[in-house]
C-alpha cells in the first residue's frame, strides 16, 4: 500500500521509496544504461531494464509503404550494413567513451582520417580507469558511431575502419 510520500510498505516492514525507483528508472532511460544500483547506508536499490541487449546497426530508411524498393537499392543497403558490421571496432567493455584525450582537446580521429595499427582511436572509461582503444588494423575511419561522453555497452560498435 502506497502512502502520500511515495513509499510502499510490505508485510515484512520494508519501506521502498517509489520516487527514487522512478528517478533511477528515468536515469536508465536517459543514459541508455541497462542497470543501475545505488546504496545509502543499509539500503540498496537496484533497477535493471529487461529484454535482449540492443545491438547498434546501420540505419537504412525504409521505403514508403506504397512504393516498392528496387532490388538493387535493397542489395546496396544490405551491403552497406554488412560492411559496417564487418569493419566496426567494438567496445571491449561497458563504460563511457571519450573521443579526445581530455576536455577541450582535438579528437583522436575524425571521419576520413588514415590510421595505423595500434594507434589510439578513443578512450573508454570504466570504473575510473581510462582504457585506450586502439586500431586493430591500418585503414581509413569511415564512420564514428558514438558521441563524446556517451555510455557504451560491451561489444557495441564504436567506429568503422575501411
Secondary structure by P-SEA (a helix, b strand, c coil): ccccccccccccccccaaaaaaaaaaaaaaacccbbbbbcccbbbbbbbbccbbbbccccccccccccccaaaaaaaaaaaaaaaaaccccccbbbbbcccccccccccccccccccccccbbbbcccbbbbbbbccccccccccccccccccccccccccc
